[in-house]
Amino acid sequence: MSKATDLSFTQWYCEGPNASYVRARKAPGGILDLIEIARPAGDMSRPAVPELVLYQDQIGGGCVRGNAGGGPFKQLSDKGALYLAAPNFANTVIASTYHKLHSLSFPVAHWQDVLDEAGGGSVDDLQLYRGSFHSPAIQSTLRNLWALAEEEGRPSRLLARAAGCEILAELCRLSGAPLISPRGGLAPSTIQCCQELMHARLSEDISLDELAAEAQLSPYHFARMFKQSVGVPPRVYLTQLRMEKACELLALTDLPITDIAIQIGYSSSQVLARVFFKYQHMSPTAYRRAVR
């Protein structure tokens, strides 16, 4: 079994002898770390790290055996299968074939408040450390998170926090400790306050924690109640606001598209173009020509 390390999971993978196996990394400010790993058959054991790590098999078809914190397992993996590895446990895992994985690591200290929603729960209560499992909800969230990371270059803190809440809630549910469901939606005054805050800070990477603090709720409950009240999650609502503002600036000003992108919180005109096309089915330049 590998020895413990002071490095995070991402540091261990990206800065050590395994760095050549890393194909992509999307790291939203230490809230979550997304990595794509492609490596040959053989030993993929690692030392103990302080994060809860969720893996998804992107290929399937090989035999996987080892111990990820819940006791020995040996099974045939299939495409889309999920594996959860316990924090502070040195994994021993052997794969029989070439494999490609998407990994998502949760710094436990950062996410303990969400786990507390399960009635003082902890990562020890998850009970999913013994081999593969499937969850359409988690698979969908991972797929959307990775796709948006590709579009925007790096997930925003709001997106990362909301996705992490959804995944941890489902992990708790699968373990028999579902998070408490909110009753009712947000008060109209709270909705208005949060919407005004998003409008005022379109150019910033506003976090779910900040919005939840305005509502005096935990991030998990705020995200659920916002969607119940408004119809879409906070991250989707923020993107919708950004697209509305982009359309307004394209139609009413001669600002360069790069300047518009920065004004509404995107790092470049290329990032804006990708997101804009998804919502408007045309490029910002084509939209400007059409409305004029």
Beta strands, then each sheet from edge to edge (+ up, - down):
strand 1: 22-26
strand 2: 33-39
strand 3: 42-43
strand 4: 51-57
strand 5: 63-67
strand 6: 72-76
strand 7: 82-85
strand 8: 92-95
strand 9: 99-107
sheet 1: 1+ 2- 9+ 4- 7+
sheet 2: 3+ 8- 5+ 6-
end
